[in-house]
């Protein structure tokens, strides 16, 4: 249980990295744009002619500032989509779309309840007596102020729904909505009720967050020290993102009124103040969650790198020096500490304890010295320049970082040197002679876990067979699907083995150049999902095997039934097809053989023989007494069998599934008994002609026996007229 919780938290932390990764770009745009459009900055450096109102550069900088600001304004939505992508195991694009939909549904549900309850007025303003800051505008909706917590709630919830349901198999009548198509549906329904529930639950949560934020901020410098120690201590576990994000982005990190708006979270407060022309000095209470990083990232850890280099064995000094110099420069310029920290984390954990304590103290010292330098990702020279030096010492007190940093450099250098020599720690360059000098990363830690997973993973035999039938993973360049067909692109079409594919349950295979369509029916979405999962770990090779003979469970080929004689010598009633049987048209129009169909799947008789009608009337009628097997959800197709067992599929138009039911009106439902001439579907001929590749109506006989075929006997037929013959 403990390991499972830890694993989940790691995944949550990793999922935060995608939305967090956009913050540096947004911060740079906002930082540069706001800095050089500030009237004080322009007048101080006498840049009116270059950056003043009306200049081209001024206009460009204003655009940059607004582009950066819009990202910070919409962080909840960005987190919703980003976390959903990060937490989804497969088909991440489906999870992203579902999160987007769920986010809007949740907030519009909250908005509706706020309006009904009278807390939001008809003009969109908050009612009198509503506490300031509790209601905010989110993507044009007046809703509860949930900040990034709202986005994270959506992202995690949708990802859980996606991982649970993206391969769901529904009954045949609803199979079109199965697989990945079910995820946005269930997400919409769930988050409609989540939105209603949040109206009642979130105020309680919000009060708890404010109380926690008050506790953290109320502990002053000690609270800052504890924050810094905990954050650095979580680095090896990859859980630091889970820990610091609430302090950066929510009321846990404090609240402040900036330009008449209640801003929550340390980083949000800093950037709100950055965009404000009236701020004299940025709030050190807000920046205490990150300003201290500049001290140990630019100065402290490079001192540790120098100590490890000086302590390296003479014969390994050159190799260690190159690696440590690269790691130190990376840390100084970008604030990425992993190369240095992981170099001693496993070899000498004692040094990591020292790093945690000194780093934690740096956060507190920066807070005590009123240093207020912001950042987007990590405390390197780039962020120091943009959000410290450019903003001026009067606003940030950035110059105080330098003397403290120099002290930190020597502290790290002397403490690390002493401990390495005293305890003979195996830092880079001090390894045994038979060991390679290298810096360790998280990849080294995770490699073994990945290998173990691969060994334990089972094989999806059906997906393996499909992949082999398509010529192997190396031959498959893309995988997609429509309503009934697996649509793949291959590098070499000659490697495609139709017999193997049909053995997996396909009713037909269409090849056109490097495009391959494998017809499975409405369950294809699940088949596609399983195939994509299999391909992620499948060997990257071509398959040149023999014709497949295996028939997979649930995909057995239909056998000719064995009929025993009755006592009088006659055969019992069965659904065997009769030779020379008259076929009546369910449509009115010009009749042609199915081989002239504009769709290669039908023209190639992949689903069976039949005929087509170029319709003159927008009606599908029952050609004989029988039963409706299924009506496609979009209304463009219908399955049917006659009293004596002749099975038919009526398909109206080509690619009309993409019309999403527009232009179609089903008059029957699955399982209905119908009489000859009963209307089954009404359709808008004109609309189909304008919005689909073709309006031809196709009748396919899906259960024909070997040797049977359809022969067209009429060039034109009204509904119920003779059109063809089954022979």
C-alpha positions in Angstrom: 0.0 0.0 0.0 2.8 2.4 1.0 4.7 1.7 -2.3 1.5 2.2 -4.3 0.8 5.6 -2.7 4.4 6.6 -3.3 4.2 5.6 -6.9 1.0 7.6 -7.4 2.5 10.7 -5.8 5.5 10.4 -8.1 3.2 10.3 -11.1 1.2 13.3 -9.8 4.5 15.2 -9.4 5.6 14.3 -12.9 2.3 15.4 -14.3 2.8 18.9 -12.9 5.9 19.3 -14.9 4.1 19.8 -18.2 2.1 22.9 -17.2 5.0 24.1 -15.1 7.3 23.9 -18.2 5.3 26.7 -19.8 6.0 29.1 -16.9 9.6 30.0 -17.9 8.4 31.2 -21.3 5.4 33.0 -19.8 7.6 34.6 -17.2 10.2 35.8 -19.7 7.5 37.4 -21.9 5.9 39.1 -19.0 9.2 40.0 -17.3 10.8 41.6 -20.4 7.5 43.1 -21.6 6.7 44.7 -18.2 10.2 45.8 -17.5 10.7 47.8 -20.7 7.2 49.3 -20.9 7.5 50.6 -17.3 7.5 54.4 -17.5 10.1 54.7 -14.7 12.5 52.4 -16.4 12.2 54.2 -19.7 12.8 57.6 -18.2 15.6 56.4 -15.9 17.6 55.2 -18.9 16.4 57.9 -21.3 14.9 55.4 -23.7 11.8 57.4 -24.8 12.9 57.6 -28.4 13.2 53.8 -28.6 10.7 52.4 -26.1 8.4 55.3 -25.6 4.6 55.3 -26.4 4.0 55.0 -30.1 7.2 53.2 -30.9 7.4 49.9 -32.7 9.3 48.3 -29.8 6.9 49.6 -27.3 4.0 47.9 -29.2 5.9 44.6 -29.4 6.8 44.7 -25.7 3.1 45.3 -24.8 2.1 42.3 -26.9 4.8 40.2 -25.2 3.6 41.3 -21.7 0.0 40.4 -22.5 1.0 37.0 -24.1 2.8 36.1 -20.9 0.0 37.4 -18.7 -2.7 35.3 -20.4 -0.8 32.2 -19.5 -0.8 33.1 -15.8 -4.5 34.2 -16.0 -5.5 30.7 -17.3 -3.2 28.5 -15.3 -6.2 26.5 -13.9 -7.2 25.4 -17.4 -3.6 24.7 -18.4 -3.1 22.5 -15.3 -6.4 20.7 -16.0 -5.2 19.7 -19.4 -1.6 19.2 -18.5 -2.2 17.0 -15.5 -4.7 14.9 -17.4 -2.1 14.3 -20.1 0.6 13.5 -17.6 -1.5 11.0 -15.6 -3.2 9.3 -18.6 -1.5 6.0 -19.3 -2.5 5.8 -23.0 -4.3 7.9 -25.7 -3.3 11.1 -23.9 -4.9 13.3 -26.5 -8.3 11.8 -25.5 -7.6 12.6 -21.8 -6.6 16.2 -22.8 -9.9 16.8 -24.7 -11.9 15.3 -21.9 -10.2 17.4 -19.3 -10.9 20.6 -21.4 -14.6 19.6 -21.6 -14.9 18.6 -17.9 -13.2 21.9 -16.8 -15.8 24.0 -18.7 -18.7 21.8 -17.5 -17.6 21.9 -13.9 -17.3 25.7 -13.8 -20.5 26.4 -15.8 -22.3 24.1 -13.3 -20.9 26.1 -10.4 -21.9 29.3 -12.2 -25.5 28.0 -12.7 -25.8 27.2 -9.0 -24.4 30.6 -8.0 -27.0 32.3 -10.2 -29.8 30.1 -8.9 -28.8 30.8 -5.3 -28.6 34.5 -5.9 -24.8 34.9 -5.2 -24.2 36.0 -8.7 -26.5 38.5 -10.3 -27.9 38.5 -13.9 -25.3 41.0 -15.0 -22.5 38.7 -13.8 -21.5 40.6 -10.7 -21.3 39.2 -7.2 -24.3 39.9 -5.0 -23.9 42.1 -2.0 -22.5 40.3 1.0 -20.4 37.8 -1.0 -16.9 37.7 0.4 -14.3 39.4 -1.8 -12.1 37.0 -3.6 -14.4 34.0 -3.3 -15.8 34.4 -6.7 -13.7 34.9 -9.8 -14.0 35.1 -13.6 -12.7 31.8 -15.2 -12.8 31.7 -19.0 -15.7 34.1 -19.0 -17.7 32.4 -16.3 -18.3 33.8 -12.8 -17.5 30.8 -10.6 -15.8 29.9 -7.3 -12.2 31.0 -6.9 -10.5 27.6 -7.0 -7.3 28.6 -8.6 -5.0 25.8 -9.9 -6.7 23.4 -7.4 -9.7 23.4 -9.6 -7.5 22.5 -12.6 -5.7 19.8 -10.7 -9.0 18.4 -9.5 -10.2 18.1 -13.1 -6.9 16.8 -14.4 -6.6 14.0 -11.8 -10.3 13.0 -12.0 -10.5 12.9 -15.7 -7.2 10.9 -15.9 -8.7 8.4 -13.5 -11.8 8.1 -15.5 -9.8 7.8 -18.7 -7.5 5.0 -17.4 -10.6 3.2 -16.1 -12.9 3.5 -19.1 -10.8 4.1 -22.3 -11.1 0.5 -23.3 -14.6 -0.2 -22.2 -16.7 -2.5 -24.4 -20.4 -1.5 -24.6 -23.3 -3.6 -25.9 -23.6 -3.7 -29.7 -26.3 -1.2 -29.8 -24.0 1.4 -28.1 -20.7 0.1 -29.3 -20.0 3.2 -31.3 -19.6 5.1 -28.0 -17.3 2.5 -26.5 -13.5 2.7 -26.0 -11.9 6.2 -26.0 -15.2 7.8 -27.2 -16.7 7.0 -23.8 -14.2 9.1 -21.9 -15.4 12.6 -22.7 -19.0 11.4 -22.2 -18.5 10.0 -18.7 -16.2 13.0 -17.9 -19.0 15.4 -18.8 -21.6 13.6 -16.7 -19.3 13.2 -13.7 -18.1 16.8 -13.7 -21.6 18.2 -14.0 -22.3 16.7 -10.6 -18.8 17.6 -9.3 -19.6 21.3 -10.2 -22.8 21.1 -8.2 -21.0 19.4 -5.3 -18.2 22.0 -5.3 -20.7 24.8 -4.7 -21.3 23.2 -1.2 -17.9 21.7 -0.6 -15.4 24.3 -1.9 -16.1 27.0 0.7 -15.2 24.6 3.4 -12.0 23.6 1.6 -11.3 27.2 0.9 -11.5 28.2 4.5 -9.2 25.3 5.4 -6.7 26.5 2.8 -6.8 30.0 4.1 -6.2 28.7 7.6 -3.2 26.6 6.5 -1.8 29.6 4.6 -2.2 31.7 7.8 -0.4 29.0 9.8 2.5 28.9 7.3 2.9 32.7 7.0 2.3 33.1 10.7 5.4 31.1 11.6 7.6 33.7 9.9 11.3 32.9 9.3 11.0 29.4 10.9 8.2 28.5 8.5 10.4 29.5 5.6 13.3 27.4 6.9 11.0 24.3 7.3 9.6 24.9 3.8 13.1 25.0 2.3 14.3 21.9 4.1 11.3 19.8 3.2 11.4 20.9 -0.5 15.0 20.0 -1.0 14.6 16.7 1.0 11.9 15.6 -1.4 14.2 16.0 -4.5 15.4 12.4 -4.6 11.8 11.1 -4.5 10.5 13.4 -7.2 7.8 14.7 -4.9 9.0 18.3 -4.5 6.6 19.5 -7.2 3.6 18.1 -5.2 4.9 20.0 -2.1 5.8 23.4 -3.4 3.1 24.0 -6.0 0.3 24.9 -3.5 2.7 27.5 -2.0 3.4 29.0 -5.4 -0.1 28.9 -6.9 -2.7 28.8 -4.1 -3.7 30.6 -0.9 -1.5 28.2 1.1 1.3 30.5 0.0 -0.5 33.6 1.1 -2.9 36.2 -0.3 -2.5 39.8 -1.3 -4.5 42.6 -2.9 -2.8 43.8 -6.1 -4.4 46.6 -8.1 -7.8 45.8 -6.5 -7.6 42.1 -7.2 -7.1 39.4 -4.5 -4.2 37.3 -5.6 -3.4 33.9 -4.2 0.0 32.1 -4.1 3.6 33.3 -3.8 4.5 33.1 -7.5 1.2 34.6 -8.6 1.6 37.5 -6.2 5.1 38.2 -7.6 3.9 38.3 -11.2 0.9 40.4 -10.4 3.2 42.9 -8.7 5.6 42.7 -11.7 2.8 43.7 -14.0 1.7 46.5 -11.7 3.2 50.0 -12.3 2.6 51.1 -8.7 4.7 48.5 -6.7 7.7 50.1 -4.9 9.2 46.8 -3.6 8.1 43.3 -4.3 6.8 41.3 -1.4 9.5 39.1 0.3 6.7 37.3 2.1 5.5 36.1 -1.3 8.9 35.3 -2.8 10.3 33.5 0.3 9.3 30.2 -1.4 12.0 30.6 -4.1 14.3 33.7 -3.7 16.7 31.7 -1.5 17.4 29.3 -4.5 19.6 31.9 -6.1 22.0 31.7 -3.2 22.8 28.0 -3.3 22.2 27.3 -7.0 24.5 30.1 -8.4 27.0 30.0 -5.6 26.7 27.1 -3.1 26.5 24.0 -5.3 29.3 25.2 -7.6 31.4 25.4 -4.5 30.5 21.8 -3.8 31.5 20.9 -7.3 34.9 22.5 -6.8 35.4 20.6 -3.6 34.6 17.3 -5.3 37.1 18.1 -8.1 39.9 19.0 -5.7 39.3 15.8 -3.8 39.4 13.6 -6.9 42.2 11.1 -7.4 45.0 12.6 -9.6 44.5 10.0 -12.4 40.7 10.7 -12.5 40.9 14.5 -12.0 40.6 15.3 -15.7 37.6 13.2 -16.3 35.9 14.3 -13.1 36.7 18.0 -13.8 35.0 18.0 -17.2 31.9 16.4 -15.8 31.7 18.6 -12.7 32.4 21.8 -14.6 29.5 21.1 -17.0 27.2 20.3 -14.0 28.2 23.4 -12.2 27.6 25.7 -15.2 24.2 24.0 -15.7 23.3 24.7 -12.1 24.5 28.3 -12.3 22.8 29.3 -15.5 19.6 27.3 -15.5 19.1 26.3 -11.8 18.9 22.6 -12.7 20.7 21.0 -9.8 20.1 17.3 -10.6 23.6 16.6 -12.2 25.4 17.8 -9.0 23.0 16.6 -6.4 22.6 13.1 -7.8 26.4 12.8 -8.1 26.7 12.6 -4.4 23.2 11.6 -3.3 23.8 7.9 -3.7 27.6 7.8 -3.3 27.6 10.0 -0.2 24.1 10.6 1.4 25.9 12.5 4.2 26.6 15.3 1.8 23.0 15.4 0.7 21.9 16.0 4.3 24.3 18.9 4.4 22.9 20.2 1.2 19.3 20.0 2.5 20.2 22.0 5.7 22.2 24.7 3.9 19.6 25.1 1.1 16.8 25.3 3.6 18.7 28.0 5.5 19.2 29.9 2.2 15.4 30.4 1.9 15.2 31.8 5.4 18.2 34.1 4.9 16.7 35.6 1.7 13.4 36.2 3.6 15.2 37.9 6.5 17.2 40.1 4.1 14.0 41.1 2.3 15.3 39.7 -1.0 12.4 39.5 -3.4 13.6 38.1 -6.7 11.0 36.0 -8.6 11.5 33.0 -10.9 9.6 30.9 -13.3 11.3 27.5 -12.8 14.5 27.5 -11.0 17.0 30.0 -9.4 19.6 30.3 -12.1 21.4 33.4 -13.6 18.8 33.8 -16.3 15.9 34.2 -13.9 18.1 36.4 -11.6 18.8 38.7 -14.6 15.2 39.0 -15.8 13.4 39.2 -12.4 16.1 40.7 -10.3 18.7 42.8 -12.0 16.3 44.2 -14.7 13.7 45.1 -12.1 16.3 47.1 -10.1 17.7 46.7 -6.7 15.1 49.1 -5.2 12.3 46.6 -6.0 14.1 43.3 -5.4 17.2 43.8 -3.2 19.0 41.4 -5.5 22.5 42.8 -4.7 22.2 41.2 -1.2 22.4 37.8 -2.9 26.1 38.4 -3.9 27.7 38.7 -0.4 25.5 35.9 1.0 26.3 33.8 -2.1 30.0 34.2 -1.7 29.8 33.0 1.9 27.7 30.0 0.7 30.3 29.2 -1.9 33.0 28.8 0.7 30.7 27.1 3.2 29.9 24.4 0.6 33.5 24.1 -0.5 35.1 23.7 3.0 32.3 21.4 4.5 32.2 19.1 1.4 36.1 19.0 1.3 36.3 18.1 5.0 33.6 15.4 4.9 34.9 13.8 1.6 38.4 13.4 3.0 37.4 12.6 6.6 35.0 9.7 5.6 36.6 8.8 2.3 33.4 9.4 0.4 33.1 8.0 -3.2 32.3 11.3 -5.0 33.1 11.6 -8.7 36.8 11.0 -9.3 37.2 9.0 -6.0 35.6 5.8 -7.2 37.5 2.4 -7.1 39.9 1.9 -10.0 37.6 -0.5 -11.8 34.6 1.9 -11.7 33.7 4.5 -14.3 33.8 8.2 -13.4 30.3 9.5 -14.1 27.5 11.7 -12.8 24.3 9.9 -11.8 20.8 11.0 -12.8 17.3 10.0 -12.1 17.5 7.9 -15.3 20.0 5.6 -13.6 17.6 5.1 -10.7 14.5 4.4 -12.9 16.3 2.2 -15.5 16.1 -0.9 -13.4 12.4 -0.3 -12.6 11.7 0.1 -16.3 13.5 -3.2 -17.1 11.5 -5.0 -14.4 8.3 -3.7 -15.8 9.1 -4.8 -19.3 10.0 -8.3 -18.1 6.8 -8.6 -16.1 4.5 -7.2 -18.9 2.3 -9.8 -20.6 1.8 -10.1 -24.3 -1.4 -9.1 -26.0 -1.7 -11.9 -28.6 -4.5 -10.3 -30.6 -2.6 -7.0 -31.0 0.6 -8.9 -31.7 -1.2 -10.8 -34.5 -2.6 -7.6 -36.0 0.8 -6.0 -35.9 2.4 -9.0 -37.6 -0.3 -9.0 -40.2 0.6 -5.3 -40.9 4.2 -6.3 -41.4 5.5 -5.7 -37.8 6.0 -2.6 -35.7 8.8 -1.3 -38.0 6.5 -1.4 -41.0 3.6 0.5 -39.2 3.9 4.3 -39.5 0.6 5.3 -38.1 -2.5 3.9 -36.4 -6.0 5.4 -36.4 -9.6 4.3 -36.7 -13.0 5.5 -37.8 -16.4 4.1 -36.7 -15.7 0.6 -38.0 -12.2 0.5 -39.5 -8.7 0.3 -38.3 -6.9 2.8 -40.5 -3.1 2.3 -40.7 -0.2 3.5 -42.8 2.6 1.2 -43.6 6.1 1.7 -45.1 6.0 -1.5 -47.3 2.5 -2.6 -48.4 3.9 -5.9 -49.7 4.4 -7.0 -46.0 0.7 -6.8 -45.2 -0.8 -10.2 -44.8 -4.5 -10.2 -45.4 -5.0 -13.8 -44.3 -3.4 -13.1 -40.9 -5.5 -10.0 -40.4 -8.8 -11.8 -41.3 -7.8 -14.5 -38.7 -8.0 -11.7 -36.1 -11.7 -11.2 -36.7 -11.5 -8.7 -39.6 -14.4 -9.0 -42.1 -12.3 -7.3 -44.8 -9.0 -5.7 -45.6 -8.6 -2.8 -48.1 -5.1 -1.8 -49.4 -4.6 1.4 -51.3 -0.9 2.3 -51.7 0.6 2.5 -48.2 -2.8 2.9 -46.6 -4.5 -0.2 -45.0 -8.0 -0.4 -43.7 -8.9 -3.4 -41.6 -12.7 -3.6 -41.0 -13.6 -4.9 -37.5 -16.9 -3.2 -36.9 -18.0 -0.9 -34.0 -15.5 -2.4 -31.5 -12.6 -1.0 -33.5 -11.8 1.8 -31.0 -10.9 -0.7 -28.3 -8.8 -2.7 -30.8 -6.9 0.4 -31.8 -6.2 1.3 -28.2 -4.9 -2.1 -27.4 -2.8 -2.1 -30.6 -1.2 1.3 -29.7 -0.4 -0.1 -26.2 1.2 -3.2 -27.6 3.3 -1.2 -30.1 4.9 0.9 -27.3 6.9 -2.2 -26.2 6.9 -4.4 -29.3 10.2 -5.1 -31.0 11.0 -2.6 -33.7 11.3 -5.1 -36.5 9.6 -6.1 -39.7 7.5 -9.3 -39.8 8.0 -11.7 -42.7 6.1 -14.7 -41.3 3.8 -17.2 -42.9 0.1 -16.9 -43.3 -1.6 -16.9 -40.0 -3.8 -19.8 -39.1 -4.9 -18.9 -35.5 -8.5 -17.9 -35.0 -8.8 -15.8 -31.9 -11.6 -16.2 -29.3 -14.6 -14.2 -30.2 -13.6 -14.0 -33.9 -14.4 -17.5 -35.1 -15.3 -17.8 -38.8 -18.9 -18.7 -39.5 -19.3 -22.3 -40.3 -22.0 -23.8 -42.6 -24.6 -25.2 -40.3 -25.2 -29.0 -40.1 -28.9 -29.7 -40.5 -30.4 -33.0 -39.3 -33.5 -34.3 -40.8 -36.9 -34.3 -39.1 -38.8 -37.5 -38.7 -40.6 -36.8 -42.1 -37.3 -36.4 -43.9 -37.6 -32.6 -44.2 -35.0 -30.2 -43.0 -35.9 -28.1 -40.0 -36.5 -24.3 -40.4 -33.2 -22.5 -40.5 -31.7 -19.2 -41.6 -30.1 -20.8 -44.7 -30.2 -18.6 -47.8 -32.2 -19.8 -50.8 -30.9 -19.9 -54.4 -32.6 -17.7 -57.0 -34.3 -15.6 -54.3 -35.9 -12.3 -55.4 -34.4 -9.2 -53.7 -36.6 -6.1 -53.3 -35.2 -2.5 -53.1 -35.5 -0.6 -49.8 -34.8 2.7 -51.7 -36.2 4.5 -54.8 -33.7 5.3 -57.6 -31.2 4.0 -60.1 -29.9 0.5 -59.3 -26.3 -0.5 -59.9 -24.0 -3.3 -58.9 -22.1 -2.8 -55.6 -18.8 -2.9 -57.5 -19.6 0.6 -58.7 -19.8 2.0 -55.1 -17.5 5.0 -54.5 -16.3 3.4 -51.3 -13.6 0.7 -51.9 -14.7 -1.2 -48.8 -18.1 -1.8 -50.3 -16.9 -2.0 -53.9 -14.4 -4.7 -53.0 -17.2 -6.7 -51.2 -15.3 -6.6 -48.0 -18.5 -6.9 -45.9 -20.4 -8.9 -48.5 -22.1 -8.7 -51.9 -25.0 -6.4 -52.7 -26.2 -3.5 -54.8 -26.4 0.3 -54.7 -29.2 2.8 -55.4 -28.7 6.4 -56.5 -31.6 7.7 -54.4 -34.4 9.9 -55.7 -36.3 9.9 -52.4 -35.0 10.3 -48.8 -36.6 7.2 -47.4 -35.4 3.7 -46.3 -38.2 1.2 -46.0 -38.3 -2.5 -45.0 -38.1 -4.5 -48.2 -39.7 -7.5 -46.4 -41.2 -8.5 -43.1 -38.4 -8.9 -40.6 -36.6 -7.5 -37.6 -34.2 -4.5 -37.0 -30.9 -5.9 -35.6 -29.4 -2.5 -34.9 -29.7 1.2 -35.8 -26.3 3.0 -35.9 -26.3 5.9 -33.4 -25.8 8.4 -36.2 -28.8 7.1 -38.1 -26.8 6.5 -41.3 -26.9 2.7 -41.2 -29.2 -0.1 -40.1 -28.9 -3.8 -39.7 -31.9 -6.0 -40.7 -32.9 -9.6 -41.2 -35.9 -11.1 -43.0 -38.3 -13.7 -41.6 -36.4 -16.4 -43.4 -33.0 -15.3 -42.1 -31.5 -13.2 -44.9 -29.2 -10.7 -43.2 -28.8 -7.2 -44.7 -27.0 -3.9 -43.9 -28.4 -0.7 -45.3 -25.9 2.1 -45.5 -27.0 5.6 -46.6 -24.2 7.7 -48.3 -20.4 7.5 -48.1 -18.6 8.6 -45.0 -21.8 9.9 -43.6 -20.8 8.8 -40.1 -18.9 12.1 -40.0 -22.2 14.0 -40.2 -22.9 13.0 -36.6 -26.6 12.2 -37.3 -27.4 15.5 -39.0 -29.8 14.9 -41.9 -31.0 11.5 -40.5 -34.1 10.6 -38.6 -34.4 6.9 -37.4 -38.0 5.8 -37.0 -37.3 2.4 -35.5 -35.0 1.1 -32.8 -33.0 -2.1 -32.1 -35.1 -5.2 -32.0 -38.3 -3.7 -33.6 -40.4 -6.1 -35.6 -41.4 -4.4 -38.9 -43.6 -5.2 -41.9 -42.8 -4.8 -45.6 -43.0 -1.2 -46.6 -42.6 0.3 -43.0 -40.4 3.4 -43.0 -37.2 2.7 -41.2 -35.2 5.9 -41.7 -35.9 9.3 -43.3 -32.9 11.3 -44.6 -32.3 14.7 -46.2 -30.9 14.0 -49.7 -29.9 17.6 -50.3 -27.9 17.9 -47.1 -26.1 14.6 -47.7 -25.2 15.7 -51.3 -23.7 18.9 -50.0 -21.9 17.5 -47.0 -20.8 14.0 -47.9 -18.6 12.5 -50.7 -21.6 10.6 -52.1 -25.3 10.0 -51.4 -25.5 6.5 -52.9 -27.4 4.0 -50.7 -25.9 0.6 -50.4 -27.6 -2.7 -49.5 -25.1 -5.4 -48.3 -25.9 -9.0 -47.7 -23.7 -9.8 -44.7 -24.4 -13.4 -44.1 -24.0 -15.0 -47.6 -22.6 -18.5 -47.9 -19.7 -19.5 -50.1 -20.6 -19.4 -53.8 -23.6 -17.1 -53.4 -23.8 -13.7 -55.1 -26.1 -10.9 -55.9 -27.1 -10.2 -59.6 -28.8 -6.9 -60.4 -32.0 -7.4 -62.4 -33.3 -3.8 -62.7 -31.8 -0.5 -63.8 -34.4 1.5 -61.8 -36.6 0.6 -58.9 -39.2 2.2 -56.7 -39.1 1.1 -53.1 -40.4 -2.5 -52.8 -39.8 -3.2 -56.5 -37.6 -6.1 -57.6 -34.0 -4.9 -57.9 -31.8 -8.0 -57.8 -31.6 -11.7 -57.3 -29.7 -13.8 -54.7 -28.2 -16.8 -56.5 
